[in-house]
Amino acid sequence: MARLKWRRALSPRKRRHVRVRAKVNGTPNRPRLNVFRSSAHIYAQVIDDTAGHTLASASDLEADVKAIAGEGATKSARARAVGQVIAERTKAAGYSAVVFDRGGFLYHGRVKAVADGARESGLNF
């Protein structure tokens, strides 16, 4: 019964995130690509859960992403550019395959754009 009480206290996204994280875990061979989407920006990071280290990160606030997306780009175009940049940085760190963690967000829109951008740049998941 106590387990249900804390679940009710969480937002629906956090509840979905808890369910996803119960199944998705980053290993040294396949780290976890985590996506966080706020109302204005999007962030991605590649995490090795066994060591507890962030291997690479990217957000739409960085100059590299803004250069790829272009001036006045839509949020979805910036999200796709974040996916491309995170894929390049992950491959530079020596990883070619990851596990995708949508962070409790539904897999459409900007979250899907990050995944598509990462796949286009050669990241496997």
C-alpha positions in Angstrom: 0.0 0.0 0.0 2.8 2.4 0.8 4.2 1.8 -2.7 1.0 3.2 -4.3 1.1 6.3 -2.2 4.4 7.6 -3.6 3.2 6.7 -7.1 0.2 8.9 -6.7 2.4 11.8 -5.6 4.4 11.7 -8.9 3.4 13.4 -12.1 2.3 11.2 -15.0 5.6 11.8 -16.8 7.6 10.8 -13.7 5.5 7.6 -13.3 6.3 6.7 -17.0 9.9 7.5 -16.4 10.1 5.2 -13.4 8.6 2.4 -15.6 11.0 3.1 -18.4 14.1 3.2 -16.1 13.1 -0.2 -14.6 13.7 -1.7 -18.0 16.4 0.5 -19.6 19.9 0.4 -18.2 23.1 1.7 -19.6 26.1 -0.7 -19.6 29.8 -0.1 -20.5 29.2 -1.6 -23.9 25.8 0.1 -24.6 25.4 3.3 -22.6 22.0 5.0 -22.1 21.0 8.0 -24.3 18.7 10.0 -22.1 16.5 12.8 -23.4 15.0 15.7 -21.4 12.5 18.0 -23.0 11.4 21.3 -21.4 8.9 23.6 -22.9 11.6 25.7 -24.6 14.7 23.5 -24.9 15.9 19.9 -25.3 18.9 18.2 -23.7 20.5 14.8 -24.4 23.2 12.9 -22.6 24.9 9.5 -22.9 25.3 7.8 -19.5 27.2 4.7 -18.3 24.9 3.6 -15.4 27.4 1.0 -14.0 30.1 3.7 -13.4 27.6 6.5 -13.0 29.4 8.8 -15.5 28.1 11.0 -18.3 30.1 10.2 -21.4 28.7 12.9 -23.7 26.0 15.6 -23.6 24.4 18.1 -25.9 21.6 20.7 -25.8 20.0 23.2 -28.2 21.6 26.0 -26.3 25.1 25.2 -27.6 26.8 26.9 -30.5 27.4 23.6 -32.4 23.7 22.8 -32.4 22.7 26.3 -33.4 25.2 26.2 -36.3 23.7 22.9 -37.6 20.0 23.9 -37.1 20.4 27.4 -38.5 19.1 30.7 -37.3 15.4 30.8 -36.4 15.0 27.0 -36.6 11.9 25.3 -35.2 12.1 23.3 -31.9 12.0 20.1 -33.9 14.8 21.1 -36.2 16.9 22.0 -33.1 16.0 18.6 -31.6 17.2 16.8 -34.7 20.5 18.8 -34.6 20.9 17.8 -30.9 20.6 14.2 -32.0 23.3 14.7 -34.7 25.7 16.4 -32.2 25.2 13.8 -29.5 25.8 11.0 -32.0 29.0 12.6 -33.2 30.2 13.1 -29.6 29.3 9.6 -28.6 31.1 8.1 -31.5 34.1 10.3 -30.7 34.0 8.8 -27.2 34.3 5.3 -28.7 30.7 4.1 -28.6 28.6 3.1 -31.6 25.5 1.6 -29.9 23.3 3.0 -27.2 20.0 2.3 -25.4 17.4 5.0 -25.9 15.8 6.4 -22.8 12.9 8.7 -23.6 12.7 9.9 -20.0 9.0 9.3 -19.6 8.1 11.5 -22.6 6.0 10.1 -25.3 8.0 9.0 -28.4 6.9 11.6 -30.9 7.7 15.2 -31.8 11.0 16.5 -30.4 11.9 13.3 -28.6 11.5 11.4 -31.9 13.5 14.1 -33.7 16.4 13.6 -31.4 16.3 9.8 -32.0 16.1 10.3 -35.8 19.0 12.8 -35.8 21.2 10.4 -33.8 20.3 7.5 -36.1 21.1 9.6 -39.2 24.5 10.3 -37.8 25.3 6.6 -37.3 24.3 5.8 -33.8 22.7 2.4 -33.4 19.7 1.7 -31.1 
